Amino acid sequence: MADTIKLSVNGVEVEVPAGKNLIDAVAAVGIEIPHICYHPALGADGNCRMCLVEIEDGRPPLVAACKTKAAEGMKVRLDSEKIKKIQRDIMEFELINHPIDCPICDQAGECILQDYYVKYDHAPSRMRVPQVTKGKKMDFGSGVVHDQERCVLCARCVRFTRLITKTGELGIVNRTDQARVNIFPGRPLNNRYALNVVDLCPVGAMTSKDFRFRQRAWFLTKSKGICHGCSKGCNIYIDHNREKYKDDIIYRYRPRHNDLVNGYFICDSGRMTYKLENEKRLRVPLAAGQQVDLESAVNALKRRMDQADKLVFLVSPSCSLEQMRAIQQLATHKAAVLSGYSEGYIQKGDGDDYLIQDDKSANRAAFALLGIDESKDTLTAALNEADLLISFGNDLSLSGMDCTALGKTELAFVGSYANNCADAASYLLPVASYSEDNGSIINIDGVLQRYGAAVVKNEPLPSMLQILAQLGGAFGDVQAVWSDLNSAVEAFNKVDLQNIPAEGLALTVSEVDNVTA
């Protein structure tokens, strides 16, 4: 357990983590110190002064909480009249030139100024002179649109491009009420993490061209998930909404904090993979090339499997751990060759030394733990003799193989997304995607993470585990798969798969070391 210290807040003694500034220390026990410019990933800037607190018997008596480390015995006052007046004055200062257009602002419902005005100010404006006007709808590049009038000059976006991406496209120019965030001439935002400035912006100044004015924040259901865009497995919020008489639709992905995996940010390309969950989805089952209902398609494929002399299963490296194990069990039961060949999912040289990985699959690390062969030679040799290939979400065309030129080998596809392989299949079984299902994945760093179903469609598709059970598999639910993994796979012998910590479990160390108190 981390070291702790004791201090008092408004006369009440609390025990907080040692080594943190006052904002983070007291936040750990549920106490808020209002702040605008501070962000844990960007460090203290101290320019907004909203986090000023009073230290009894302190020298100086007023300090910025973002720049002050919590100390043993410290007596912090957040409710004195002096502090309350400072907060009201800061809010008035921030709102002098801020447009009061909350009903049309894209940040309405997620805005710090809105929240803080109600909580710490709630006073009418005293300004009787025209507000200073600034730039509107400024295209900063990389899908970021800026509204200078709404900017409160917290400098979070500027610090992000300097400290995190180290590209430095943003800066604050001019002084006083003419100060504003801008790009350098001819140098728009041009990095693969640029949309994080939208998440960092505490007000409606930085907006996403993709999400801008598409939904109101208070209509969105914010569910936890894991990005499947690459092998990093970044933690995300899946923001979705079911409008009246319509289906549940995902409108955006946002980063979710996890120090063990992605910290506070995600890449722009992973952020945009939400579109795949809404578009190009498989919905219509096929049997022998004809449209049928799902039950008929399952029964037809099951009969075709029984008739096959040589059967090959091809599993996607983005399938969940539970799906892979169930496919492996069914392959053993049907005496089928099991392959995980998917070299086309790896885009060499595309990754960086931060979050983006060359491998664009979500769970390739599980292949090694389960003993699933990934070689092209094994698959090619098996296909030369096979009369039926069943692909479980694996698009062979990405790996340079023509799904329409498999010779005597008939193709079946079980998956969620339309692709060249699914288009060429004689048998097609649509299943729920990762945003609609439960499962576990292991990222490139060996961190086992669990994700749950976020989106529930009006006409939900079955999970892949359900389809595998109907095709003759042994596992009826995830608990049965976990039990099998615990007993049959060495890497999971001592892992409590039913109680994976929220931040994930590093499989290189014991579970106990990763469970927070």
N, C-alpha and C positions, 0 to 999 in steps of 0.2 A: 504493500500500500504506500502511496506517495506520502512524503513528509507533510505535516500540517502545522499551522500556527493558530493561535487564538487572538482575536481582536474583537472590538465591540463596534457595532453599527447602530446608531441611534439609541445607544444605551443598552443594547442587547448583545451579549457575548455570542460569537459564532466561531466555528472552527473551519478554516479555509485552507486550500492547498498553498504550500510555501513556494516562494520563487516567482509568483505571478504579480502582475500589476493589480491595482485595486479593482478595476473593472472586471477582469477575468476571475479574480479571487472571490469576490462576493457574488458574482454571477453563478459560481459553482454551488452556492447554497441558496439560489433562487432570489437574490436581491439585485435589482436593476440600478445601475448608475447610467443615466442617459448620456448618450454620446453619438456624434455624427461622423466625425472624421476617422475615428479609431476603427481598425479591423485587425483581428488576431494575425492574419497572414501578412499584413503590410506593416505592422508595428505602429508605434505611437507617432503622431504628427503634431498634435497639440494645437491645431489651428482653429478649431470650432469653439473651444472653451466651454462646451456644454457639460463636460464631465467634472467641472470644478467641485471639489468637496471641502468641507471644513474639518481640520484635524485639531481636536482639543489638545491644548498645551503644545501644539506643534509650532515649529519655526521653519518655514512660514506657516501661518494658520490656514491659508487657502492654497490648495494644490490641484493640479490636473491629475485626475485619477488614472488616466492612460499612461502617464509618465512617472507614476509613484508606485514603488513596489510595496506590497503589503508587508507589514512588519509586526512582530510579536508585541502585543499590548497596545497597539495603535487604537485610538478612539476616533472613529469616523462619524461625522454628522452629515446626514443627507436631508434632514427635515428642518433645519434652522431657517429662520426668516431671511437671513443673509443669503443662504444658498437658494432658497426659493425665488428671491428677487433676481439673483444672477441668472437663473434658468429662464425667468420671464423676460429679462432683458435680452438674453441671447436669442430667444425665440422671436422677439420683436425685431431684432436686428436681422435675423435670417429672412423674415417675412416682409421687410421693407419694400423690396423690389420683386418679391416672388409673386407670380400671377396666381390669383385665387380662382383657378379654373379646375378644381378637383373633379367636377362632374364629367369633364372631357379628357382628363389626364389619364394616360395609359398606366400610371403607377397607382392610381386610386385604389385603396384597399391594401396596399403594400408599402405605403409611404411613411417614413419616419416623421416627417413634418406634420402630417395629419395626426399621427398618434401622439406626438409630443405636444402639439397645440392643445389637444383635449386634456392631456394628463398634466402638463406643467405650465400652461399659459392660459388659454381660454379668455383672453382679453381682446376687446375690439381694437382695430387699427387706429392709430393717432395720426397717420400720414394724411396730409391734405395737399400734397403736390403730386404731379404725375410721376408714375413709375418709370424707371429707366428701361428702355426697350433694348433687346438684344436679338441675336440670330435665332431663327426658327427652322426646324426641319432640315438640319445641316447633315449631309451625308458624309460621315467620317470614314467610310469604307468598311469592308468585311462585315457588312450587314448591320452596322451600328448607325443609328440616326440620333443626332444630338439637338436638344432644345436648350439654348444658352440661358433663356429667361428663367428656366426652372432650376438651373444649377445653383448649388449652395457653396461651391468651391471647397468641398471637403478634400479634394485632391486624391481620392481613392483611385480613380481611373488613371491619373498621372503616375501615381506610385506603382500601380500594377504594371504598366508598360515599362517602367524603369527597373523595378525590383524583381518581378516575376518573369516576364518575357524578355526583358533586357533589350527591347526594341526602341523604346523611348519616343513613340510617335506623338504623344500628347504632352501638352504643357499649359501652364497658366500664363496668359499674356496680359499686359497692362496692370493698372493698380486701382485701388479704391472701387467705386461702383462701376468702373469700366473694365475691371478684371473679369476674365472669362477663360474657360477651357477651350483650347483649339488645337488643330493639327498644324504641323509645320507646313509651309507652302510646298505643294507638290508631293507631300509625304503622308498619304492617308494611312489609316490603320492597316497593317499588312502583316499580321501574325496569326497563327492557328489557334489562338486562345482569346481572340479579341472580344468575343461576345461575353466574356466574364465581366467586362466593365459594366454591362447592363445589370448583372446580378449585384455587383458591388455598389452601384449607384443607389444611395438611400432615398432618392426622390425620383421624379419623372424626367430627369434630364437626359439620361442615356437609355435609348429604347432599341429593341430588336426589330429590324425591318420585317423579319419573318413573323413575329408575334404581334407586332404593333396594331392595336385597336381590333384584335380578333376576338378577345374575350375579356370580361371583367374578372378581376382577381377573385372576388368573393363568390363567383359562380364555380370556380375551379375546385375540384377535389384533388388534394395534394397527397399522393401515395408514394411510399418508399419503393425504390427499385434499384436495379444494377444495369448499367449500360452494357450492351452486348456488341458495341462497335469495334472493340479490339480486346486483346487479351489482358488489358489492365484491370478491367472490371470496376470502373469508377462508380461510386455511389451517386445516385441521382434521386430527384423528386420527379415523379411522373404526374404532370398536371393535366387533368382530363375533366370533361363535362358531358353530361347527357342532357341535351336540350329537349324540351317537350316534343314528343312524337318523333324524336330522332334517336340515333344510336349513340353509345358512349364513344367520344372522340378524344384522342390525345392532342393537346395543343402545344405542348413544349416539354422539354426536359430541362431541369435545373440541377446544378451541382449540390450534392449533400455531403456534409463534412464527415470525413473519416481519415484520421491521421495515419492509419495503417495502410491505406490504399492510395487515395487521391488528394488528401488534404482538403482544401476548400474549393477546388476548381475542376473543370472538365474541358476537354478540347471542343472546338466548334464542330468538327465533323461528327464526333460522337453525339453531340447535342442534337444534330439534325437527323439522326437515325430514327427519331420518333415518327418521321414521315412514312417509313417502311411499315410501321404498325398500323397505319391508316390506309395505305395504298398497296396495290399489287398483292392483295391477300387472296389466298385460295379459299373458295367457298363451295364450289360445285364438285361433288364426288364423281369419279368415273370408274366404270368396270368394263374391261375390254373395249375401251374407247367410247363408251356410251354413257350419257348422263343418267345417273340413278340416285336413289336416296342413300344415305350414309350406311345404313345397316346392310343394304344389298351390296354396296361396294366392299364392305368389310368381309362379308361372307364369300363374295366372288374372289377376293384376293386370298382368303384363307384356303379355298378350294384349289386355286392356282398354285399356292405354295405346296400343298399336298401332292399335286401332280408333277411338280418340278423334279427333275433328276439331279440337277446341280443348282444349288441356291447360293446367292451371294447377298450379304447385307452390307450396305455402305452407310456409315454413320457420320453425321456432321460434327465438326469440332466445336460447334456452338450449342449442341445438345446439352442438357443438364446432366449432372453426375447420375441422377436417378434414371434418366432416360437411357443413358449409355449402358448402365448396368442391366437394365431391363432388356435392351436390345441384345446385349451380350448373352444374357441367359436364354433368350429366344433363339439366337443363332446356334447355341450349343444344343438346345432341344431339337432343332430342325436340321442339325448337322450342316449348317451353312457356313461358308467362309465369311469371316467378319473383317472388314477393312475400314480404316479411318483415313484413307488417302485423301488429302486436301491441300496439296502444296500451293494451289492457286489462291488460297486464303491468305497467303503470306506475301506481302508486298515489300520486297527487300529495299532497304534504304529509305522507306517512308517514315519510319519512327524517329523519335528524338530522345534526348536524355532526360526528359521530364515525364510526360504521361503517355504520349502517343507511341504505340508499338507497331512493329512491322506486321505482326500476326493479327489479322482482322477477325479472328474467331474468338469466342468467349471462354472456351473451356478445353483447349488442347492439352493443358497440363494433366487432365484426367486420363488421357490415353495411356500415358506411361504408368500411372498408378493401377489402371485396370488391365494393362497388358494388351492393348488394342494395337494391332499392326498398322503402320501408316505408310508403308512403302508402296511405290507404284508397281514394282515388279510383282508383288503378291496379288494386287488387284488385277493386273493385266493377265497374269497366268490363270487366275480364277475365272475371269470373264471369257477366256478362250474356250472354257468348257461349260460355262453356265448357260442355262436356258431361262433363268429369271434373276434379275437384279432388283433388289428393293433398296431404294435410297431413302434414308431417314433424314430429310432436310439438307442433304449434301448436294450442292450444285456442281456436278462434274465439269460443266463447261468452264467454270472459273479456273480449273486446272488443265485446260487445253484439250479436254476429251469431248468429242461430239456425241451428245446424248441421242442423236438420231441415227448414229452409225455404229450400233452395237452388234450388228450382225444378227445371229440367231437368238441373241439374248433379249428377252422381253423386259421392259422397264416398268417398275411400279414406284410411286413416289408418295411418301408420307411426310407432310410438312405444312408450313404456314404461309410461305411466300411463293408467288409465281416467279419462275425463272426458266431458263432453257431446258433444264432437266425435267421440271414439272410439265412443261409444254409438250415434251416428247413422250410422256408416260401413258401407258395403256390403262393403268390402274392408278387412281389418284384419291388419296384420303386426306382431306384438310383437317388440321388439328390446331388447337389454341397456341398462340405465340407466347413468348416469355412474359409479356406484359399482362397476359390473361391466365397465367399458370404459376405454379409453385415449383421451386427447384433449388439446386445448389450448383455453384461453379467454383473452379479453382483458377485463380489468376496466374499470371506469369511469374509472380513472386511467391507462389505456393500458399496464397491466402485463400482458405475455404470460406465462401460467403453464401448466405441464404437469401433468396428473394421470394416475394409472395405475389399473388395475383392482385393487380391494381385495377384493371379494366374488366368490367362485366358487360358483355354485349347483349343486345336484346335477344339474339339467337346464338347463344354461346356454343362454340365448337368443343368437342371432347378433347381432353388432354392426350398427349402421346402415350402416356402410361395406360390410359383406358383403352386406347386402340391396340396397344401391344397385348394387353390382357385378352381382348376379344380375338386376337390373332393366334392365341394359344400360349401367351406368356404366363409366368408363374406369379407375378406380382400384381396385386389388386390395388395397392396404394403405396404412398411413399414410405410409410412406416415399415412395410414388408421389405422394401428395397434397403432401407437403413439397417434393418436387422441382418439382411444378407451381407451387406458391405462390412458390417462389424465382424461377422464370423468368417467371411471368405476372402476378404482383401486385407492384406497385412497392414497397409498404410492407415486403415481405419479401425484396427483392432481395439485401440484404446481411445477412440474419439467418440464422444457423446453426440451423435449426429442429430439428435432431437433437441439439443440445447446449444446450438452454435451462438457465440456472443454476437451482439448486434453489429460490432465493428469487424466481425470475421475472426477466423482462427488460423494462425500461421502453422501449417502442418509440420514445420521443421522443429517446433518446440512443443512442449506439453500444453494441453488445454488449460490447465490450472494457471499457467503463466499469462494467459491471454484473457482470463475472465476478470472483469473489473468488479470491485467490491460494491 
